[in-house]
Amino acid sequence: MTADRNERRAPLGLRRGLAPALGVVPLAVLAACGGGDPGAATSLTWYTIPDNGGQAEVAAACSESSEGAYTIETASLPSDADAQREQLIRRLAANDASIDIMSLDPPFVPEFAEAGFIADIPDELAETFTDDVFDAAVESATWKDELVAAPMWTNTQLLWYRTSVAEEAGLDLESGPVTWEQVIDAAEETGTTISVQANRYEGYTVWINALIEGAGGQVLENPEAEPEDLELGLDGDAAAEAAAVIRQAVDAGVVGPSVSTSTEEESLALFQREGSGFMVNWPYVYEAFNGAVESGALDEAFLDDLGWTTYPRTVEGEEAAPPFGGGAVGVGAFSENGDLALEAVECLVSPESQKLLWQVNGVPAATRSVYDDEEIQEQYPAADAIRESMELSRPRPLTPYYGEVSQSLQRTFHPPGEVDPDRTPQEAADLIQGVLAKEDLL
């Protein structure tokens, strides 16, 4: 999918006029969220993942809409996902009652739920929190068949490309997802690059997991099991196919010389250079492209040549399995204001709040209906592609031992140039089992 000139210019104008546009949204939030007892405001603390101010704007709108029942104060967690997890766990392990509400990275939800750190969600609210929400978002907020957090925003990766390069290679990206092999061949044929994330960090796990899921496999077959009973899915064809894609991309010389240290930002920079062809990355890059053009750092001809489509298939014949990301909101198990916090969460994750968060932070909504909003469609011309990708997306392993699993994958699959389809997946399985058995260290 590509954007015409008018579609691409819309976000620039919207950003310049963002304040008046958002001035309308809190009123919509007001209408969507209930009232309270004036004069009895209780202060709730919401620990948030660092962003562009979107969560604070939503908190302010919901505080206003409560009509004095509560006010929500935000407290920012560290920028690194692992540091966010550590800070919350340290506080909750000490029964910290100051955590009324917390934003959670989806892979860590099972760990918090298993430890009893998240308050229960009543059935009637669970129905509200999951109404019209993407399956992957609901799955990621569920532990042992119980919804334990409220999906608030989502994220998925798209294949971004230069239409001129795809045309030169004869690669049809308009008719449906292509395979990684086709993209690699196209880049090799045209002498262009593919931007991926393969530094030894969480972003590499995102790629590895998407490749395995896209080949019809799973890293963990029974993620809810105890460590000694966990069954790994790394000894089959799917994991070997995933490893083969990584090795093929490196051997073809199309992923750039710094692939072993590439993150989302390095990928973005590589894709904006001359000689690039393709990139897998999150939708925030669209705002980055427009910002670069607006500042003069990038020629507008770049946007004229920009296209996007669904994440590549790992193998022919299997559905693509784009990465799932996002954020959910839970109530602290030790909060002294649990009922009021749940009432506040109902407002925080309402479709109106999700729209406001998308417009401020650039993170897509968890609720499908938000994608039909005219302002969202105008500001984010990739919205339909994101929605289609979300329907296919697959979460990373949902286990309380996610940290051990993810770091083991990163260690054994890194550097990408040494990945061996016949050896690396089994090494990852052995390390995961060894770490969980406390026989190996990461």
For each residue, the residues with C-beta under 8 A, 3 or more apart:
1: 174 307 308 309 382 384 385
2: 163 306 307 308
3: 7 8 303 306 381 382
4: 7 8
5: 8 9 304
6: 9 10
7: 3 4 10 378 381
8: 3 4 5 11 290 303 304 306 381
9: 5 6 12 13
10: 6 7 13 14 378 379 381
11: 8 14 15 286 287 290 379 380 381
12: 9 15 16 290 293 294
13: 9 10 16 17
14: 10 11 17 18 21 359 375 378 379
15: 11 12 18 290
16: 12 13
17: 13 14 20 21
18: 14 15 21 22 359 360
19: 22 23
20: 17 23 24
21: 14 17 18 24 25 359 375
22: 18 19 25 26 57 356 359 360
23: 19 20 26 27
24: 20 21 27 28
25: 21 22 28 29 61 352 355 356 359
26: 22 23 29 30 57 60 61 64 65 356
27: 23 24 30 31
28: 24 25 31 32 352 355
29: 25 26 32 33 58 61 62 65 347 350 352 353 356
30: 26 27 33 61 64 65
31: 27 28 352
32: 28 29 65 347 350 351 352 353
33: 29 30 62 65 66 346 347 350 352 353
34: 65 66 343 346 347
35: 65 66 67 69
36: 40 41 66 67 68 69 70 343
37: 40 67 68 69
38: 67 68
39: 68
40: 36 37 68 69
41: 36 66 68 69 70 71
42: 69 70 71 337 340
43: 70 71 73
44: 70 71 72 73 100 101 337 340 341 344
45: 72 73 74 75 98 99 100 101
46: 55 59 72 73 74 75 100 101 102 103 329 344 348
47: 74 75 76 77 88 99 101 102 103
48: 51 55 56 74 75 76 77 103
49: 55 76 77 84 103 105 327
50: 76 77 78 79
51: 48 54 55 360 361 363
52: 360 361 362
53: 56 57 360 361
54: 51 57 58 356 357 358 359 360 361 363
55: 46 48 49 51 58 59 74 103 357 361
56: 48 53 59 60 74
57: 22 26 53 54 60 61 356 357 360
58: 29 54 55 61 62 348 353 356 357
59: 46 55 56 62 63 72 73 74 348
60: 26 56 57 63 64 72
61: 25 26 29 30 57 58 64 65 347 353 356
62: 29 33 58 59 65 66 72 344 347 348 353
63: 59 60 66 70 71 72
64: 26 30 60 61
65: 26 29 30 32 33 34 35 61 62 347
66: 33 34 35 36 41 62 63 69 70 71 343 344 347
67: 35 36 37 38
68: 36 37 38 39 40 41
69: 35 36 37 40 41 42 66 340 343
70: 36 41 42 43 44 63 66 337 340 343 344
71: 41 42 43 44 63 66
72: 44 45 46 59 60 62 63 101 344 348
73: 43 44 45 46 59
74: 45 46 47 48 55 56 59
75: 45 46 47 48
76: 47 48 49 50
77: 47 48 49 50 83 84 87 88 103
78: 50 83 84 87
79: 50 83
80: 83 84
81: 84 85 105 108 202
82: 85 86 202 403
83: 77 78 79 80 86 87
84: 49 77 78 80 81 87 88 105
85: 81 82 88 89 105 108 111 403
86: 82 83 89 90
87: 77 78 83 84 90 91
88: 47 77 84 85 91 92 99 102 104 112 117
89: 85 86 92 93 111 112 115 117
90: 86 87 93 94
91: 87 88 94 96 98 99
92: 88 89 95 96 99 112 115 117 332 333 334
93: 89 90 115 117
94: 90 91
95: 92 334
96: 91 92 99 332 334
97: 332 334 335 336
98: 45 91
99: 45 47 88 91 92 96 102 332 334 335
100: 44 45 46 331 332 335 337 338 340 341 344
101: 44 45 46 47 72 329 330 331 332 335 341 344 345 348
102: 46 47 88 99 329 330 331 332
103: 46 47 48 49 55 77 152 327 328 329
104: 88 108 109 112 149 327 328 329 330
105: 49 81 84 85 108 109 327
106: 109 137 140 141 324 325 326 327 328 395 396 398
107: 110 140 395 396 397 398 402 406
108: 81 85 104 105 111 112 402
109: 104 105 106 112 113 118 140 141 143 148 149 328 330 398
110: 107 113 114 143 223 224 398 399 400 402
111: 85 89 108 114 115 399 400 401 402 403
112: 88 89 92 104 108 109 115 117 118 148 330
113: 109 110 116 117 118 143 144 146 148 149 400
114: 110 111 143 400
115: 89 92 93 111 112 400
116: 113 333
117: 88 89 92 93 112 113 332 333
118: 109 112 113 148 149 330 331 332 333
119: 330 331 332 333 335 338 341 342
120: 146 148
121: 125 126 129 146 147 148 149 150 331 342
122: 125 126 342
123: 126 127
124: 127 128
125: 121 122 128 129 150 342 346
126: 121 122 123 129 130 146 147
127: 123 124 130 131
128: 124 125 131 346
129: 121 125 126 133 141 147 150 151 345 346 349
130: 126 127 133 138 147 151
131: 127 128 367
132: 367 368 369
133: 129 130 137 138 151 366 367 368
134: 137 138 151 154 366 368 390 391 393
135: 138 139 391
136: 139 140 154 324 390 393 394 395
137: 106 133 134 140 141 151 154 324 326 328 366 390
138: 130 133 134 135 141 142 147 151
139: 135 136 142 395 398
140: 106 107 109 136 137 151 324 326 328 395 398
141: 106 109 129 137 138 147 148 149 150 151 328
142: 138 139 145 146 147 148
143: 109 110 113 114 146 148 224 398
144: 113 224
145: 142
146: 113 120 121 126 142 143
147: 121 126 129 130 138 141 142 150
148: 109 112 113 118 120 121 141 142 143 330
149: 104 109 113 118 121 141 328 329 330
150: 121 125 129 141 147 328 329 330 345 346 348 349
151: 129 130 133 134 137 138 140 141 154 326 328 349 366 367
152: 103 326 327 328 329 348 349 353 354 357 366
153: 326 327 354 357 358 361 363 364 365 366
154: 134 136 137 151 324 325 326 363 364 365 366 390 393
155: 282 283 323 324 325 326 363 364
156: 282 283 311 322 323 324 325 364 386 389 390 393
157: 206 210 280 281 282 311 322 323 389
158: 280 281 283 308 309 310 311 322 382 385 386 389
159: 173 178 183 278 279 280 308 309 310 311 312
160: 271 278 279 280 281 285 306 307 308
161: 165 166 173 277 278 279 306 307 308 309
162: 165 166 192 276 277 278 305 306 307
163: 2 166 167 305 306 307
164: 167 168 305
165: 161 162 168 169 186 187 190 192 276 277 278
166: 161 162 163 169 171 172 173 186 277 307
167: 163 164 170 171
168: 164 165 189 190
169: 165 166 185 186 187 189 190 277
170: 167 186
171: 166 167 178 182 183 186
172: 166 175 178
173: 159 161 166 178 307 309
174: 1 309
175: 172
176: 310
177: 309 310 311 312 313 319 320
178: 159 171 172 173 182 183 312 313
179: 182 183 312 313 314 315 316
180: 183 184 211 245 248 249 312 313 314
181: 184 185 245 248
182: 171 178 179 185 186 312
183: 159 171 178 179 180 186 187 194 278 312
184: 180 181 187 188 194 245 248 249 252 254
185: 169 181 182 188 189
186: 165 166 169 170 171 182 183 189 190 192 277 278
187: 165 169 183 184 190 191 192 193 194 252 254 277 278
188: 184 185 191 252 253 254
189: 168 169 185 186
190: 165 168 169 186 187 277
191: 187 188 275
192: 162 165 186 187 254 275 276 277 278
193: 187 254 255 256 270 271 275 276 277 278
194: 183 184 187 249 254 255 277 278 279 280
195: 255 256 262 266 267 268 270 271 276 278 279 280 281
196: 207 249 255 259 262 267 279 280
197: 201 203 204 206 207 262 263 264 267 280 281
198: 203 204 207 246 255 259 260 262 414 415 416
199: 203 204 260 261 262 263 266
200: 204 260 410 411 414 415
201: 197 204 263 410
202: 81 82 205 206 406 410
203: 197 198 199 206 207 263 264
204: 197 198 199 200 201 207 208 409 410 413 414
205: 202 208 209 396 406 409 410
206: 157 197 202 203 209 210 323 325 396
207: 196 197 198 203 204 210 211 246 280 323
208: 204 205 211 212 242 246 409 413
209: 205 206 212 213 219 323 394 396 397 409
210: 157 206 207 213 214 311 314 321 322 323 394
211: 180 207 208 214 215 241 242 245 246 314
212: 208 209 215 217 218 219 233 234 238 239 241 242 314
213: 209 210 216 217 218 314 321 394
214: 210 211 242 311 312 313 314 315 318 319 320 321
215: 211 212 237 238 239 241 242 314 315 318
216: 213 238 315 318
217: 212 213 233 236 237 238 239 241 242
218: 212 213 221 233 238 397
219: 209 212 232 233 234 239 396 397 405 409
220: 223 230 231 232 233 397 399 405
221: 218 231 232 233
222: 225 229 230 231
223: 110 220 230 397 398 399
224: 110 143 144 398 399
225: 222 229 230 231
226: 229 230
227: 230 401 436 437
228: 436 437
229: 222 225 226
230: 220 222 223 225 226 227 399 401 432 433 436
231: 220 221 222 225
232: 219 220 221 235 429 432 433
233: 212 217 218 219 220 221 236 238 239
234: 212 219 239 425 426 428 429 432
235: 232 239 425 426 429
236: 217 233 239 240
237: 215 217 240 241
238: 212 215 216 217 218 233 241 242 314
239: 212 215 217 219 233 234 235 236 242 243 425 428
240: 236 237 243 244 421 422 425
241: 211 212 215 217 237 238 244 245 314 315 421
242: 208 211 212 214 215 217 238 239 245 246 314 425
243: 239 240 246 247 413 419 420 421 424 425
244: 240 241 247 248 421
245: 180 181 184 211 241 242 248 249 314
246: 198 207 208 211 242 243 249 250 413 416 419
247: 243 244 250 251 416 417 419 420 421
248: 180 181 184 244 245 251 252
249: 180 184 194 196 245 246 252 254 255 259 416
250: 246 247 253 255 259 416 417 419
251: 247 248
252: 184 187 188 248 249 255
253: 188 250
254: 184 187 188 192 193 194 249 277
255: 193 194 195 196 198 249 250 252 259 262 416
256: 193 195 259 262 270
257:
258: 261 262 266 270
259: 196 198 249 250 255 256 262 416 417
260: 198 199 200 414 415 416 417
261: 199 258 266
262: 195 196 197 198 199 255 256 258 259 266 267 270
263: 197 199 201 203 266 267
264: 197 203 267 268 281 282 285
265: 268 269
266: 195 199 258 261 262 263 269 270
267: 195 196 197 262 263 264 270 271 279 280 281
268: 195 264 265 271 272 279 281 285 288
269: 265 266 272 273
270: 193 195 256 258 262 266 267 273 276 279
271: 160 193 195 267 268 276 278 279 281 285
272: 268 269 276 289 292 298 302
273: 269 270 276
274:
275: 191 192 193
276: 162 165 192 193 195 270 271 272 273 279
277: 161 162 165 166 169 186 187 190 192 193 194 254
278: 159 160 161 162 165 183 186 187 192 193 194 195 271
279: 159 160 161 194 195 196 267 268 270 271 276 285
280: 157 158 159 160 194 195 196 197 207 267 311 312
281: 157 158 160 195 197 264 267 268 271 284 285
282: 155 156 157 264 285 325
283: 155 156 158 286 362 364 380 382 386
284: 281 287 288 362 363
285: 160 264 268 271 279 281 282 288 289
286: 11 283 289 290 308 362 380 381 382
287: 11 284 290 291 362
288: 268 284 285 291 292
289: 272 285 286 292 293 298 302 303 306
290: 8 11 12 15 286 287 293 294 303
291: 287 288 294 295
292: 272 288 289 295 297 298
293: 12 289 290 296 297 298 299 300 302 303
294: 12 290 291
295: 291 292 298
296: 293
297: 292 293
298: 272 289 292 293 295 302 303
299: 293 302
300: 293 303 304
301: 304 305
302: 272 289 293 298 299 305 306
303: 3 8 289 290 293 298 300 306
304: 5 8 300 301
305: 162 163 164 301 302
306: 2 3 8 160 161 162 163 289 302 303
307: 1 2 160 161 162 163 166 173
308: 1 2 158 159 160 161 286 382 385
309: 1 158 159 161 173 174 177 385
310: 158 159 176 177 320 322 385 388 389 392
311: 156 157 158 159 177 210 214 280 320 321 322 323 389 392
312: 159 177 178 179 180 182 183 214 280 320
313: 177 178 179 180 214 316 318 319 320
314: 179 180 210 211 212 213 214 215 238 241 242 245 318 320 321
315: 179 214 215 216 241 318
316: 179 313
317:
318: 214 215 216 313 314 315 321
319: 177 214 313 392
320: 177 214 310 311 312 313 314 392
321: 210 213 214 311 314 318 392 393 394
322: 156 157 158 210 310 311 389 390 392 393 394
323: 155 156 157 206 207 209 210 311 393 394 396
324: 106 136 137 140 154 155 156 390 393 394 395 396
325: 106 154 155 156 206 282
326: 106 137 140 151 152 153 154 155 363 364 366
327: 49 103 104 105 106 152 153 363
328: 103 104 106 109 137 140 141 149 150 151 152
329: 46 101 102 103 104 149 150 152 345 348 349
330: 101 102 104 109 112 118 119 148 149 150
331: 100 101 102 118 119 121 335 338 341 342 345
332: 92 96 97 99 100 101 102 117 118 119 335 338 341
333: 92 116 117 118 119
334: 92 95 96 97 99
335: 97 99 100 101 119 331 332 338 341
336: 97
337: 42 44 70 100 340 341
338: 100 119 331 332 335 341 342
339: 342 343
340: 42 44 69 70 100 337 343 344
341: 44 100 101 119 331 332 335 337 338 344 345
342: 119 121 122 125 331 338 339 345 346
343: 34 36 66 69 70 339 340 346 347
344: 44 46 62 66 70 72 100 101 340 341 347 348
345: 101 129 150 329 331 341 342 348 349
346: 33 34 125 128 129 150 342 343 349 350
347: 29 32 33 34 61 62 65 66 343 344 350 353
348: 46 58 59 62 72 101 150 152 329 344 345 353
349: 129 150 151 152 329 345 346 353 354 366
350: 29 32 33 346 347 353 354
351: 32 354 355 365 367 369 370
352: 25 28 29 31 32 33 355 356
353: 29 32 33 58 61 62 152 347 348 349 350 356 357
354: 152 153 349 350 351 357 358 365 366 367 370
355: 25 28 351 352 358 359 365 370 373 375 376
356: 22 25 26 29 54 57 58 61 352 353 359 360
357: 54 55 57 58 152 153 353 354 360 361 363 365
358: 54 153 354 355 361 362 363 364 365 370 376 380
359: 14 18 21 22 25 54 355 356 375 376 379
360: 18 22 51 52 53 54 57 356 357
361: 51 52 53 54 55 153 357 358
362: 52 283 284 286 287 358 380
363: 51 54 153 154 155 284 326 327 357 358
364: 153 154 155 156 283 326 358 371 380 383 386 387 390
365: 153 154 351 354 355 357 358 370 371 376
366: 133 134 137 151 152 153 154 326 349 354
367: 131 132 133 151 351 354 370
368: 132 133 134 371 372 387
369: 132 351 372 373
370: 351 354 355 358 365 367 373 376
371: 364 365 368 376 377 383 384 386 387
372: 368 369 376 377
373: 355 369 370 376 377
374: 377 378
375: 14 21 355 359 378 379
376: 355 358 359 365 370 371 372 373 379 380 383
377: 371 372 373 374 380 381 383 384
378: 7 10 14 374 375 381
379: 10 11 14 359 375 376
380: 11 283 286 358 362 364 376 377 383 386
381: 3 7 8 10 11 286 377 378
382: 1 3 158 283 286 308 385 386
383: 364 371 376 377 380 386 387
384: 1 371 377 387 388
385: 1 158 308 309 310 382 388 389
386: 156 158 283 364 371 380 382 383 389 390
387: 364 368 371 383 384 390 391
388: 310 384 385 391 392
389: 156 157 158 310 311 322 385 386 392 393
390: 134 136 137 154 156 322 324 364 386 387 393
391: 134 135 387 388
392: 310 311 319 320 321 322 388 389
393: 134 136 154 156 321 322 323 324 389 390
394: 136 209 210 213 321 322 323 324
395: 106 107 136 139 140 324 398
396: 106 107 205 206 209 219 323 324 402 406
397: 107 209 218 219 220 223 402 405 406
398: 106 107 109 110 139 140 143 223 224 395 402
399: 110 111 220 223 224 230 402 405
400: 110 111 113 114 115
401: 111 227 230 404 405 436
402: 107 108 110 111 396 397 398 399 405 406
403: 82 85 111 406 407
404: 401 407 408 432 435 436 442
405: 219 220 397 399 401 402 408 409 432
406: 107 202 205 396 397 402 403 409 410
407: 403 404 410 411 435 442
408: 404 405 411 412 428 431 432 435 442
409: 204 205 208 209 219 405 406 412 413 428 432
410: 200 201 202 204 205 406 407 413 414
411: 200 407 408 414 431 442
412: 408 409 424 427 428 431
413: 204 208 243 246 409 410 416 419 424 428
414: 198 200 204 260 410 411 418
415: 198 200 260 418
416: 198 246 247 249 250 255 259 260 413 419
417: 247 250 259 260
418: 414 415
419: 243 246 247 250 413 416 424
420: 243 247 423 424
421: 240 241 243 244 247 424 425
422: 240
423: 420 426 427
424: 243 412 413 419 420 421 427 428
425: 234 235 239 240 242 243 421 428 429
426: 234 235 423 429 430
427: 412 423 424 430 431
428: 234 239 408 409 412 413 424 425 431 432
429: 232 234 235 425 426 432 433
430: 426 427 433 434
431: 408 411 412 427 428 434 435 440 442
432: 230 232 234 404 405 408 409 428 429 435 436
433: 230 232 429 430 436 437
434: 430 431 437 439 440
435: 404 407 408 431 432 438 439 440 441 442
436: 227 228 230 401 404 432 433
437: 227 228 433 434 440
438: 435
439: 434 435
440: 431 434 435 437
441: 435
442: 404 407 408 411 431 435
